[in-house]
Amino acid sequence: MGCFRSREERVHWINLEQDVQSKIIKACAARKKRAKAAQNRKPRTTDTSPQLGFLDDSFNPKNQ
């Protein structure tokens, strides 16, 4: 997922004051929490139809 800092934040990180860096770190924690919540809200779909393997004998076009 990454560090959750924006490109702008990463580029200027070394030049930022300590208090600004601390605010960004707190914002990153909130971003991570939101991303995780969004991921948990997304319905997980399961494929109910089995996928045949390349060498699976159950499907052979020559037998049709």
PQR file of N, CA, C, O and H, with PARSE charges and radii, in Angstrom:
ATOM      1  N   MET A   1       0.808  -1.195   0.000 -0.4000 1.5000
ATOM      2  CA  MET A   1       0.000   0.000   0.000 -0.0000 2.0000
ATOM      3  C   MET A   1       0.855   1.265   0.000  0.5500 1.7000
ATOM      4  O   MET A   1       0.417   2.302  -0.499 -0.5500 1.4000
ATOM      5  N   GLY A   2       2.003   1.199   0.522 -0.4000 1.5000
ATOM      6  CA  GLY A   2       2.859   2.370   0.521 -0.0000 2.0000
ATOM      7  C   GLY A   2       2.810   3.139   1.831  0.5500 1.7000
ATOM      8  O   GLY A   2       2.240   2.683   2.823 -0.5500 1.4000
ATOM      9  H   GLY A   2       2.359   0.357   0.928  0.4000 1.0000
ATOM     10  N   CYS A   3       3.419   4.312   1.810 -0.4000 1.5000
ATOM     11  CA  CYS A   3       3.535   5.105   3.038 -0.0000 2.0000
ATOM     12  C   CYS A   3       2.386   6.090   3.209  0.5500 1.7000
ATOM     13  O   CYS A   3       2.258   6.711   4.265 -0.5500 1.4000
ATOM     14  H   CYS A   3       3.882   4.682   1.005  0.4000 1.0000
ATOM     15  N   PHE A   4       1.550   6.242   2.188 -0.4000 1.5000
ATOM     16  CA  PHE A   4       0.376   7.120   2.210 -0.0000 2.0000
ATOM     17  C   PHE A   4       0.732   8.604   2.165  0.5500 1.7000
ATOM     18  O   PHE A   4      -0.135   9.454   2.373 -0.5500 1.4000
ATOM     19  H   PHE A   4       1.654   5.738   1.330  0.4000 1.0000
ATOM     20  N   ARG A   5       1.989   8.922   1.897 -0.4000 1.5000
ATOM     21  CA  ARG A   5       2.327  10.330   1.670 -0.0000 2.0000
ATOM     22  C   ARG A   5       2.094  10.632   0.198  0.5500 1.7000
ATOM     23  O   ARG A   5       2.252   9.763  -0.659 -0.5500 1.4000
ATOM     24  H   ARG A   5       2.693   8.232   1.727  0.4000 1.0000
ATOM     25  N   SER A   6       1.718  11.866  -0.080 -0.4000 1.5000
ATOM     26  CA  SER A   6       1.526  12.270  -1.470 -0.0000 2.0000
ATOM     27  C   SER A   6       2.893  12.448  -2.126  0.5500 1.7000
ATOM     28  O   SER A   6       3.919  12.491  -1.448 -0.5500 1.4000
ATOM     29  H   SER A   6       1.589  12.572   0.616  0.4000 1.0000
ATOM     30  N   ARG A   7       2.892  12.547  -3.413 -0.4000 1.5000
ATOM     31  CA  ARG A   7       4.147  12.765  -4.135 -0.0000 2.0000
ATOM     32  C   ARG A   7       4.796  14.061  -3.665  0.5500 1.7000
ATOM     33  O   ARG A   7       6.003  14.117  -3.429 -0.5500 1.4000
ATOM     34  H   ARG A   7       2.059  12.512  -3.965  0.4000 1.0000
ATOM     35  N   GLU A   8       3.984  15.090  -3.535 -0.4000 1.5000
ATOM     36  CA  GLU A   8       4.470  16.396  -3.082 -0.0000 2.0000
ATOM     37  C   GLU A   8       5.104  16.291  -1.691  0.5500 1.7000
ATOM     38  O   GLU A   8       6.158  16.873  -1.434 -0.5500 1.4000
ATOM     39  H   GLU A   8       3.004  15.045  -3.727  0.4000 1.0000
ATOM     40  N   GLU A   9       4.458  15.553  -0.813 -0.4000 1.5000
ATOM     41  CA  GLU A   9       4.990  15.377   0.544 -0.0000 2.0000
ATOM     42  C   GLU A   9       6.315  14.627   0.520  0.5500 1.7000
ATOM     43  O   GLU A   9       7.235  14.968   1.264 -0.5500 1.4000
ATOM     44  H   GLU A   9       3.602  15.081  -1.022  0.4000 1.0000
ATOM     45  N   ARG A  10       6.417  13.618  -0.321 -0.4000 1.5000
ATOM     46  CA  ARG A  10       7.672  12.856  -0.412 -0.0000 2.0000
ATOM     47  C   ARG A  10       8.795  13.701  -0.989  0.5500 1.7000
ATOM     48  O   ARG A  10       9.926  13.647  -0.506 -0.5500 1.4000
ATOM     49  H   ARG A  10       5.669  13.342  -0.925  0.4000 1.0000
ATOM     50  N   VAL A  11       8.492  14.479  -2.017 -0.4000 1.5000
ATOM     51  CA  VAL A  11       9.519  15.291  -2.675 -0.0000 2.0000
ATOM     52  C   VAL A  11      10.111  16.318  -1.720  0.5500 1.7000
ATOM     53  O   VAL A  11      11.322  16.539  -1.713 -0.5500 1.4000
ATOM     54  H   VAL A  11       7.573  14.522  -2.410  0.4000 1.0000
ATOM     55  N   HIS A  12       9.266  16.941  -0.919 -0.4000 1.5000
ATOM     56  CA  HIS A  12       9.719  18.035  -0.052 -0.0000 2.0000
ATOM     57  C   HIS A  12       9.994  17.603   1.383  0.5500 1.7000
ATOM     58  O   HIS A  12      10.279  18.443   2.236 -0.5500 1.4000
ATOM     59  H   HIS A  12       8.283  16.761  -0.924  0.4000 1.0000
ATOM     60  N   TRP A  13       9.913  16.309   1.657 -0.4000 1.5000
ATOM     61  CA  TRP A  13      10.021  15.805   3.024 -0.0000 2.0000
ATOM     62  C   TRP A  13      11.263  16.316   3.751  0.5500 1.7000
ATOM     63  O   TRP A  13      11.169  16.784   4.886 -0.5500 1.4000
ATOM     64  H   TRP A  13       9.682  15.627   0.963  0.4000 1.0000
ATOM     65  N   ILE A  14      12.398  16.231   3.117 -0.4000 1.5000
ATOM     66  CA  ILE A  14      13.670  16.587   3.760 -0.0000 2.0000
ATOM     67  C   ILE A  14      13.724  18.070   4.146  0.5500 1.7000
ATOM     68  O   ILE A  14      14.439  18.443   5.076 -0.5500 1.4000
ATOM     69  H   ILE A  14      12.474  15.851   2.196  0.4000 1.0000
ATOM     70  N   ASN A  15      12.975  18.908   3.440 -0.4000 1.5000
ATOM     71  CA  ASN A  15      12.996  20.350   3.693 -0.0000 2.0000
ATOM     72  C   ASN A  15      11.907  20.817   4.654  0.5500 1.7000
ATOM     73  O   ASN A  15      11.868  21.995   5.010 -0.5500 1.4000
ATOM     74  H   ASN A  15      12.394  18.605   2.685  0.4000 1.0000
ATOM     75  N   LEU A  16      11.033  19.928   5.075 -0.4000 1.5000
ATOM     76  CA  LEU A  16       9.914  20.315   5.930 -0.0000 2.0000
ATOM     77  C   LEU A  16      10.339  20.399   7.392  0.5500 1.7000
ATOM     78  O   LEU A  16      11.228  19.678   7.844 -0.5500 1.4000
ATOM     79  H   LEU A  16      11.064  18.971   4.786  0.4000 1.0000
ATOM     80  N   GLU A  17       9.686  21.290   8.110 -0.4000 1.5000
ATOM     81  CA  GLU A  17       9.911  21.415   9.552 -0.0000 2.0000
ATOM     82  C   GLU A  17       9.393  20.159  10.251  0.5500 1.7000
ATOM     83  O   GLU A  17       8.512  19.467   9.740 -0.5500 1.4000
ATOM     84  H   GLU A  17       8.964  21.876   7.742  0.4000 1.0000
ATOM     85  N   GLN A  18       9.947  19.882  11.411 -0.4000 1.5000
ATOM     86  CA  GLN A  18       9.564  18.695  12.179 -0.0000 2.0000
ATOM     87  C   GLN A  18       8.073  18.672  12.499  0.5500 1.7000
ATOM     88  O   GLN A  18       7.441  17.619  12.424 -0.5500 1.4000
ATOM     89  H   GLN A  18      10.662  20.444  11.826  0.4000 1.0000
ATOM     90  N   ASP A  19       7.505  19.826  12.857 -0.4000 1.5000
ATOM     91  CA  ASP A  19       6.077  19.852  13.193 -0.0000 2.0000
ATOM     92  C   ASP A  19       5.205  19.556  11.977  0.5500 1.7000
ATOM     93  O   ASP A  19       4.149  18.936  12.104 -0.5500 1.4000
ATOM     94  H   ASP A  19       8.019  20.681  12.917  0.4000 1.0000
ATOM     95  N   VAL A  20       5.643  19.997  10.805 -0.4000 1.5000
ATOM     96  CA  VAL A  20       4.900  19.706   9.570 -0.0000 2.0000
ATOM     97  C   VAL A  20       5.008  18.214   9.247  0.5500 1.7000
ATOM     98  O   VAL A  20       4.027  17.589   8.842 -0.5500 1.4000
ATOM     99  H   VAL A  20       6.501  20.500  10.702  0.4000 1.0000
ATOM    100  N   GLN A  21       6.201  17.650   9.427 -0.4000 1.5000
ATOM    101  CA  GLN A  21       6.374  16.219   9.204 -0.0000 2.0000
ATOM    102  C   GLN A  21       5.466  15.412  10.138  0.5500 1.7000
ATOM    103  O   GLN A  21       4.876  14.411   9.730 -0.5500 1.4000
ATOM    104  H   GLN A  21       6.997  18.158   9.756  0.4000 1.0000
ATOM    105  N   SER A  22       5.364  15.853  11.379 -0.4000 1.5000
ATOM    106  CA  SER A  22       4.496  15.163  12.347 -0.0000 2.0000
ATOM    107  C   SER A  22       3.039  15.208  11.911  0.5500 1.7000
ATOM    108  O   SER A  22       2.318  14.219  12.040 -0.5500 1.4000
ATOM    109  H   SER A  22       5.844  16.666  11.710  0.4000 1.0000
ATOM    110  N   LYS A  23       2.602  16.363  11.391 -0.4000 1.5000
ATOM    111  CA  LYS A  23       1.221  16.488  10.907 -0.0000 2.0000
ATOM    112  C   LYS A  23       0.980  15.563   9.721  0.5500 1.7000
ATOM    113  O   LYS A  23      -0.081  14.950   9.605 -0.5500 1.4000
ATOM    114  H   LYS A  23       3.187  17.166  11.285  0.4000 1.0000
ATOM    115  N   ILE A  24       1.966  15.469   8.849 -0.4000 1.5000
ATOM    116  CA  ILE A  24       1.843  14.591   7.681 -0.0000 2.0000
ATOM    117  C   ILE A  24       1.756  13.134   8.125  0.5500 1.7000
ATOM    118  O   ILE A  24       0.970  12.359   7.581 -0.5500 1.4000
ATOM    119  H   ILE A  24       2.828  15.968   8.944  0.4000 1.0000
ATOM    120  N   ILE A  25       2.564  12.769   9.111 -0.4000 1.5000
ATOM    121  CA  ILE A  25       2.534  11.390   9.611 -0.0000 2.0000
ATOM    122  C   ILE A  25       1.163  11.068  10.198  0.5500 1.7000
ATOM    123  O   ILE A  25       0.639   9.973   9.989 -0.5500 1.4000
ATOM    124  H   ILE A  25       3.203  13.399   9.552  0.4000 1.0000
ATOM    125  N   LYS A  26       0.583  12.010  10.926 -0.4000 1.5000
ATOM    126  CA  LYS A  26      -0.765  11.802  11.475 -0.0000 2.0000
ATOM    127  C   LYS A  26      -1.792  11.692  10.350  0.5500 1.7000
ATOM    128  O   LYS A  26      -2.713  10.878  10.412 -0.5500 1.4000
ATOM    129  H   LYS A  26       1.009  12.899  11.096  0.4000 1.0000
ATOM    130  N   ALA A  27      -1.617  12.527   9.317 -0.4000 1.5000
ATOM    131  CA  ALA A  27      -2.528  12.463   8.171 -0.0000 2.0000
ATOM    132  C   ALA A  27      -2.392  11.120   7.455  0.5500 1.7000
ATOM    133  O   ALA A  27      -3.380  10.563   6.976 -0.5500 1.4000
ATOM    134  H   ALA A  27      -0.868  13.188   9.267  0.4000 1.0000
ATOM    135  N   CYS A  28      -1.166  10.603   7.385 -0.4000 1.5000
ATOM    136  CA  CYS A  28      -0.939   9.308   6.744 -0.0000 2.0000
ATOM    137  C   CYS A  28      -1.653   8.193   7.496  0.5500 1.7000
ATOM    138  O   CYS A  28      -2.202   7.277   6.882 -0.5500 1.4000
ATOM    139  H   CYS A  28      -0.364  11.055   7.774  0.4000 1.0000
ATOM    140  N   ALA A  29      -1.646   8.269   8.819 -0.4000 1.5000
ATOM    141  CA  ALA A  29      -2.348   7.261   9.619 -0.0000 2.0000
ATOM    142  C   ALA A  29      -3.840   7.298   9.317  0.5500 1.7000
ATOM    143  O   ALA A  29      -4.481   6.252   9.209 -0.5500 1.4000
ATOM    144  H   ALA A  29      -1.201   9.012   9.317  0.4000 1.0000
ATOM    145  N   ALA A  30      -4.397   8.505   9.181 -0.4000 1.5000
ATOM    146  CA  ALA A  30      -5.820   8.640   8.851 -0.0000 2.0000
ATOM    147  C   ALA A  30      -6.093   8.127   7.438  0.5500 1.7000
ATOM    148  O   ALA A  30      -7.115   7.482   7.204 -0.5500 1.4000
ATOM    149  H   ALA A  30      -3.876   9.355   9.269  0.4000 1.0000
ATOM    150  N   ARG A  31      -5.202   8.402   6.507 -0.4000 1.5000
ATOM    151  CA  ARG A  31      -5.363   7.921   5.126 -0.0000 2.0000
ATOM    152  C   ARG A  31      -5.347   6.400   5.089  0.5500 1.7000
ATOM    153  O   ARG A  31      -6.143   5.773   4.390 -0.5500 1.4000
ATOM    154  H   ARG A  31      -4.372   8.926   6.697  0.4000 1.0000
ATOM    155  N   LYS A  32      -4.424   5.815   5.856 -0.4000 1.5000
ATOM    156  CA  LYS A  32      -4.322   4.361   5.900 -0.0000 2.0000
ATOM    157  C   LYS A  32      -5.603   3.756   6.474  0.5500 1.7000
ATOM    158  O   LYS A  32      -6.109   2.753   5.970 -0.5500 1.4000
ATOM    159  H   LYS A  32      -3.778   6.325   6.424  0.4000 1.0000
ATOM    160  N   LYS A  33      -6.113   4.374   7.526 -0.4000 1.5000
ATOM    161  CA  LYS A  33      -7.343   3.888   8.158 -0.0000 2.0000
ATOM    162  C   LYS A  33      -8.514   3.954   7.180  0.5500 1.7000
ATOM    163  O   LYS A  33      -9.312   3.020   7.100 -0.5500 1.4000
ATOM    164  H   LYS A  33      -5.702   5.189   7.936  0.4000 1.0000
ATOM    165  N   ARG A  34      -8.619   5.072   6.425 -0.4000 1.5000
ATOM    166  CA  ARG A  34      -9.694   5.209   5.437 -0.0000 2.0000
ATOM    167  C   ARG A  34      -9.549   4.183   4.322  0.5500 1.7000
ATOM    168  O   ARG A  34     -10.537   3.597   3.879 -0.5500 1.4000
ATOM    169  H   ARG A  34      -7.971   5.830   6.490  0.4000 1.0000
ATOM    170  N   ALA A  35      -8.315   3.965   3.869 -0.4000 1.5000
ATOM    171  CA  ALA A  35      -8.088   3.002   2.790 -0.0000 2.0000
ATOM    172  C   ALA A  35      -8.461   1.593   3.241  0.5500 1.7000
ATOM    173  O   ALA A  35      -9.060   0.828   2.485 -0.5500 1.4000
ATOM    174  H   ALA A  35      -7.513   4.440   4.229  0.4000 1.0000
ATOM    175  N   LYS A  36      -8.106   1.261   4.468 -0.4000 1.5000
ATOM    176  CA  LYS A  36      -8.434  -0.066   4.988 -0.0000 2.0000
ATOM    177  C   LYS A  36      -9.942  -0.228   5.139  0.5500 1.7000
ATOM    178  O   LYS A  36     -10.484  -1.290   4.835 -0.5500 1.4000
ATOM    179  H   LYS A  36      -7.620   1.882   5.082  0.4000 1.0000
ATOM    180  N   ALA A  37     -10.626   0.822   5.609 -0.4000 1.5000
ATOM    181  CA  ALA A  37     -12.084   0.769   5.750 -0.0000 2.0000
ATOM    182  C   ALA A  37     -12.748   0.614   4.388  0.5500 1.7000
ATOM    183  O   ALA A  37     -13.708  -0.143   4.247 -0.5500 1.4000
ATOM    184  H   ALA A  37     -10.186   1.685   5.856  0.4000 1.0000
ATOM    185  N   ALA A  38     -12.243   1.326   3.386 -0.4000 1.5000
ATOM    186  CA  ALA A  38     -12.802   1.229   2.036 -0.0000 2.0000
ATOM    187  C   ALA A  38     -12.592  -0.171   1.474  0.5500 1.7000
ATOM    188  O   ALA A  38     -13.466  -0.712   0.796 -0.5500 1.4000
ATOM    189  H   ALA A  38     -11.463   1.942   3.500  0.4000 1.0000
ATOM    190  N   GLN A  39     -11.446  -0.747   1.754 -0.4000 1.5000
ATOM    191  CA  GLN A  39     -11.155  -2.096   1.273 -0.0000 2.0000
ATOM    192  C   GLN A  39     -12.079  -3.112   1.943  0.5500 1.7000
ATOM    193  O   GLN A  39     -12.510  -4.076   1.311 -0.5500 1.4000
ATOM    194  H   GLN A  39     -10.737  -0.308   2.305  0.4000 1.0000
ATOM    195  N   ASN A  40     -12.378  -2.896   3.215 -0.4000 1.5000
ATOM    196  CA  ASN A  40     -13.262  -3.814   3.931 -0.0000 2.0000
ATOM    197  C   ASN A  40     -14.711  -3.675   3.479  0.5500 1.7000
ATOM    198  O   ASN A  40     -15.478  -4.634   3.568 -0.5500 1.4000
ATOM    199  H   ASN A  40     -12.027  -2.113   3.729  0.4000 1.0000
ATOM    200  N   ARG A  41     -15.100  -2.490   2.994 -0.4000 1.5000
ATOM    201  CA  ARG A  41     -16.468  -2.275   2.510 -0.0000 2.0000
ATOM    202  C   ARG A  41     -16.692  -2.922   1.155  0.5500 1.7000
ATOM    203  O   ARG A  41     -17.817  -3.291   0.816 -0.5500 1.4000
ATOM    204  H   ARG A  41     -14.478  -1.711   2.923  0.4000 1.0000
ATOM    205  N   LYS A  42     -15.632  -3.061   0.385 -0.4000 1.5000
ATOM    206  CA  LYS A  42     -15.741  -3.610  -0.959 -0.0000 2.0000
ATOM    207  C   LYS A  42     -16.167  -5.070  -0.865  0.5500 1.7000
ATOM    208  O   LYS A  42     -15.514  -5.863  -0.187 -0.5500 1.4000
ATOM    209  H   LYS A  42     -14.718  -2.762   0.660  0.4000 1.0000
ATOM    210  N   PRO A  43     -17.258  -5.432  -1.541 -0.5600 1.5000
ATOM    211  CA  PRO A  43     -17.709  -6.828  -1.451  0.2800 2.0000
ATOM    212  C   PRO A  43     -16.703  -7.760  -2.111  0.5500 1.7000
ATOM    213  O   PRO A  43     -16.184  -7.492  -3.195 -0.5500 1.4000
ATOM    214  N   ARG A  44     -16.452  -8.839  -1.433 -0.4000 1.5000
ATOM    215  CA  ARG A  44     -15.542  -9.837  -1.986 -0.0000 2.0000
ATOM    216  C   ARG A  44     -16.355 -10.790  -2.837  0.5500 1.7000
ATOM    217  O   ARG A  44     -17.307 -11.408  -2.361 -0.5500 1.4000
ATOM    218  H   ARG A  44     -16.873  -9.057  -0.552  0.4000 1.0000
ATOM    219  N   THR A  45     -15.980 -10.903  -4.074 -0.4000 1.5000
ATOM    220  CA  THR A  45     -16.702 -11.800  -4.967 -0.0000 2.0000
ATOM    221  C   THR A  45     -15.934 -13.108  -5.065  0.5500 1.7000
ATOM    222  O   THR A  45     -14.704 -13.136  -5.106 -0.5500 1.4000
ATOM    223  H   THR A  45     -15.207 -10.401  -4.461  0.4000 1.0000
ATOM    224  N   THR A  46     -16.682 -14.159  -5.101 -0.4000 1.5000
ATOM    225  CA  THR A  46     -16.067 -15.468  -5.286 -0.0000 2.0000
ATOM    226  C   THR A  46     -16.587 -16.041  -6.588  0.5500 1.7000
ATOM    227  O   THR A  46     -17.779 -15.967  -6.885 -0.5500 1.4000
ATOM    228  H   THR A  46     -17.681 -14.136  -5.068  0.4000 1.0000
ATOM    229  N   ASP A  47     -15.713 -16.590  -7.330 -0.4000 1.5000
ATOM    230  CA  ASP A  47     -16.075 -17.194  -8.603 -0.0000 2.0000
ATOM    231  C   ASP A  47     -16.659 -18.573  -8.324  0.5500 1.7000
ATOM    232  O   ASP A  47     -15.973 -19.456  -7.809 -0.5500 1.4000
ATOM    233  H   ASP A  47     -14.745 -16.650  -7.089  0.4000 1.0000
ATOM    234  N   THR A  48     -17.922 -18.746  -8.667 -0.4000 1.5000
ATOM    235  CA  THR A  48     -18.584 -20.020  -8.393 -0.0000 2.0000
ATOM    236  C   THR A  48     -18.386 -21.026  -9.513  0.5500 1.7000
ATOM    237  O   THR A  48     -18.617 -22.220  -9.323 -0.5500 1.4000
ATOM    238  H   THR A  48     -18.479 -18.028  -9.085  0.4000 1.0000
ATOM    239  N   SER A  49     -17.962 -20.558 -10.671 -0.4000 1.5000
ATOM    240  CA  SER A  49     -17.729 -21.493 -11.761 -0.0000 2.0000
ATOM    241  C   SER A  49     -16.257 -21.900 -11.750  0.5500 1.7000
ATOM    242  O   SER A  49     -15.369 -21.048 -11.725 -0.5500 1.4000
ATOM    243  H   SER A  49     -17.775 -19.588 -10.825  0.4000 1.0000
ATOM    244  N   PRO A  50     -16.010 -23.187 -11.769 -0.5600 1.5000
ATOM    245  CA  PRO A  50     -14.616 -23.633 -11.724  0.2800 2.0000
ATOM    246  C   PRO A  50     -13.903 -23.287 -13.023  0.5500 1.7000
ATOM    247  O   PRO A  50     -14.482 -23.350 -14.108 -0.5500 1.4000
ATOM    248  N   GLN A  51     -12.659 -22.926 -12.889 -0.4000 1.5000
ATOM    249  CA  GLN A  51     -11.857 -22.620 -14.066 -0.0000 2.0000
ATOM    250  C   GLN A  51     -11.120 -23.886 -14.472  0.5500 1.7000
ATOM    251  O   GLN A  51     -10.480 -24.545 -13.652 -0.5500 1.4000
ATOM    252  H   GLN A  51     -12.190 -22.874 -12.008  0.4000 1.0000
ATOM    253  N   LEU A  52     -11.220 -24.205 -15.725 -0.4000 1.5000
ATOM    254  CA  LEU A  52     -10.564 -25.400 -16.216 -0.0000 2.0000
ATOM    255  C   LEU A  52      -9.093 -25.116 -16.455  0.5500 1.7000
ATOM    256  O   LEU A  52      -8.716 -24.041 -16.921 -0.5500 1.4000
ATOM    257  H   LEU A  52     -11.740 -23.670 -16.392  0.4000 1.0000
ATOM    258  N   GLY A  53      -8.284 -26.087 -16.130 -0.4000 1.5000
ATOM    259  CA  GLY A  53      -6.863 -25.955 -16.372 -0.0000 2.0000
ATOM    260  C   GLY A  53      -6.546 -26.169 -17.841  0.5500 1.7000
ATOM    261  O   GLY A  53      -7.375 -26.685 -18.592 -0.5500 1.4000
ATOM    262  H   GLY A  53      -8.591 -26.960 -15.751  0.4000 1.0000
ATOM    263  N   PHE A  54      -5.388 -25.788 -18.239 -0.4000 1.5000
ATOM    264  CA  PHE A  54      -4.968 -25.912 -19.627 -0.0000 2.0000
ATOM    265  C   PHE A  54      -4.957 -27.374 -20.074  0.5500 1.7000
ATOM    266  O   PHE A  54      -5.328 -27.692 -21.204 -0.5500 1.4000
ATOM    267  H   PHE A  54      -4.715 -25.369 -17.630  0.4000 1.0000
ATOM    268  N   LEU A  55      -4.538 -28.234 -19.194 -0.4000 1.5000
ATOM    269  CA  LEU A  55      -4.449 -29.649 -19.540 -0.0000 2.0000
ATOM    270  C   LEU A  55      -5.559 -30.472 -18.904  0.5500 1.7000
ATOM    271  O   LEU A  55      -5.438 -31.691 -18.788 -0.5500 1.4000
ATOM    272  H   LEU A  55      -4.237 -27.975 -18.276  0.4000 1.0000
ATOM    273  N   ASP A  56      -6.632 -29.823 -18.497 -0.4000 1.5000
ATOM    274  CA  ASP A  56      -7.753 -30.501 -17.843 -0.0000 2.0000
ATOM    275  C   ASP A  56      -8.488 -31.378 -18.854  0.5500 1.7000
ATOM    276  O   ASP A  56      -8.837 -30.917 -19.941 -0.5500 1.4000
ATOM    277  H   ASP A  56      -6.730 -28.832 -18.591  0.4000 1.0000
ATOM    278  N   ASP A  57      -8.722 -32.644 -18.497 -0.4000 1.5000
ATOM    279  CA  ASP A  57      -9.400 -33.582 -19.394 -0.0000 2.0000
ATOM    280  C   ASP A  57     -10.901 -33.351 -19.478  0.5500 1.7000
ATOM    281  O   ASP A  57     -11.551 -33.880 -20.380 -0.5500 1.4000
ATOM    282  H   ASP A  57      -8.439 -33.018 -17.614  0.4000 1.0000
ATOM    283  N   SER A  58     -11.473 -32.567 -18.554 -0.4000 1.5000
ATOM    284  CA  SER A  58     -12.919 -32.378 -18.573 -0.0000 2.0000
ATOM    285  C   SER A  58     -13.367 -31.503 -19.743  0.5500 1.7000
ATOM    286  O   SER A  58     -14.556 -31.473 -20.063 -0.5500 1.4000
ATOM    287  H   SER A  58     -10.945 -32.137 -17.821  0.4000 1.0000
ATOM    288  N   PHE A  59     -12.457 -30.806 -20.375 -0.4000 1.5000
ATOM    289  CA  PHE A  59     -12.798 -30.036 -21.570 -0.0000 2.0000
ATOM    290  C   PHE A  59     -11.798 -30.394 -22.655  0.5500 1.7000
ATOM    291  O   PHE A  59     -10.611 -30.082 -22.560 -0.5500 1.4000
ATOM    292  H   PHE A  59     -11.492 -30.830 -20.115  0.4000 1.0000
ATOM    293  N   ASN A  60     -12.288 -31.034 -23.655 -0.4000 1.5000
ATOM    294  CA  ASN A  60     -11.433 -31.407 -24.765 -0.0000 2.0000
ATOM    295  C   ASN A  60     -12.214 -31.148 -26.046  0.5500 1.7000
ATOM    296  O   ASN A  60     -13.160 -31.879 -26.340 -0.5500 1.4000
ATOM    297  H   ASN A  60     -13.253 -31.287 -23.732  0.4000 1.0000
ATOM    298  N   PRO A  61     -11.842 -30.121 -26.820 -0.5600 1.5000
ATOM    299  CA  PRO A  61     -12.597 -29.787 -28.031  0.2800 2.0000
ATOM    300  C   PRO A  61     -12.660 -30.937 -29.037  0.5500 1.7000
ATOM    301  O   PRO A  61     -13.571 -30.974 -29.863 -0.5500 1.4000
ATOM    302  N   LYS A  62     -11.722 -31.864 -28.985 -0.4000 1.5000
ATOM    303  CA  LYS A  62     -11.722 -32.989 -29.920 -0.0000 2.0000
ATOM    304  C   LYS A  62     -12.866 -33.953 -29.626  0.5500 1.7000
ATOM    305  O   LYS A  62     -13.305 -34.686 -30.512 -0.5500 1.4000
ATOM    306  H   LYS A  62     -10.982 -31.833 -28.314  0.4000 1.0000
ATOM    307  N   ASN A  63     -13.353 -33.956 -28.381 -0.4000 1.5000
ATOM    308  CA  ASN A  63     -14.430 -34.869 -27.988 -0.0000 2.0000
ATOM    309  C   ASN A  63     -15.807 -34.320 -28.321  0.5500 1.7000
ATOM    310  O   ASN A  63     -16.802 -35.003 -28.079 -0.5500 1.4000
ATOM    311  H   ASN A  63     -12.996 -33.361 -27.660  0.4000 1.0000
ATOM    312  N   GLN A  64     -15.902 -33.146 -28.852 -0.4000 1.5000
ATOM    313  CA  GLN A  64     -17.217 -32.551 -29.120 -0.0000 2.0000
ATOM    314  C   GLN A  64     -17.662 -32.790 -30.529  0.5500 1.7000
ATOM    315  O   GLN A  64     -18.746 -32.355 -30.916 -0.5500 1.4000
ATOM    316  H   GLN A  64     -15.094 -32.591 -29.048  0.4000 1.0000
TER
END
